Amino acid sequence: MRRCAFTMRIKPDCELEYRKRHDAIWAELSRLLHDAGIRDYSIYLDKNTGTLFAFQKLTENNTNADLPNHPVMQKWWAYMADIMETNPDHSPTTSPLEEVFHTD
């Protein structure tokens, strides 16, 4: 599996709402992420900056590049747009991170 990490940002004072929405993540979204080959997906928050650090493992034949075209993903992005920094299509603004060290 390939490891992937990136950052996103939540808007000020939106931490509790962000947690609430993720605590009640839609079953259809969880299924979509799994079917796309995303495993071991975690998101961490830096409370001082509002930066979210996301980590996930991708299966060899993942289809995560197709997720932006899926209606469930687009619906989730629209749902989250009021509490996150987003692009015009409501997708979260992300910054990919380069892995510089790993050990098992």
N, C-alpha and C positions, 0 to 999 in steps of 0.2 A: 504494500500500500504506500501511496505517496502522502506525505504530510504537507499540509497547507495552513498558512497563518496569514491573517490580515487584521487591519484595524478599521474601526468605524467610530462614530461619535454620536452620543446622545445630547439632546439639548439640555440646557441648565434646568435643574429641578425636576427632571423627568425620570430619575432613577427608579422610584417606586412604581411608576406606571410601566416602565420597561420590564421590570421584574414581574409585575402582575400579568402582563400580556404573555410573557414567556412561560410563566407557571401554568397558564391555560392554553398552551400552544395547540393549535388545531390538529386533530388526528390526521386530516387529509394533508397537512403540510409535513408532518412527521413522516408519513408514508411516502410522500413525494421525495423528500430528501433521502430517505433510505433507498428508494427505487433508483435514484440518480447516482447511487454509489457513495454517499456520504456516510461515514462512520465516525464514532468517537468525537462528536462535535461538542465543543465547549466554548462558552463566551465568558470572558472575565471583564470586570469593570475597574478602571482607575477612577475612584471617586473624586480625586483632586482635579482631574482634567476632563472627565466625561468621556474619556477614550475607552472604547471597547476593544479587547483583544480576542480575536476568534481563532480557534484551532480546530482543524478537522483532518480526518484521514479519508483519502479517496481511493476507492477500489481501482484496480487496473483498467477496467472497462467502464469507468464512470461516465455519466452524461451530464455532469453539473454545468457544463457550458450551455446546455439547452434550457436551464431553469429560467432565465429571464423571459423566455417566450411562453412559459406555462401560466395559465390563468390563475391558478392557486398562488403561485409566487407573486404575480402582479397584484393580486388581492391583498396578500400579506404586506407587501411593500406599501400599498396605499393606506392600509390600516396603521402601519408604523410611522408614516411620513410626518405626522404631527409632533413626534417626540424624538426624531432622529435627523441628522444632517443627511439630505438626500440630493440626488440628481433630478433633473426635470421629469424623468419617467417614474419618480418615487423610489427608485432603487437606492439603497444606502450608499453614500460616498464611502469608498473603501480604498485602503492603501495596502497593497500586497507587501508581505514581509519576506525577506530572504533568510533562509535558514543558514546560520553560521556555525552551529554546533549541535550535535545530537549524540546521546548515548543511551543504550538500553540497559 
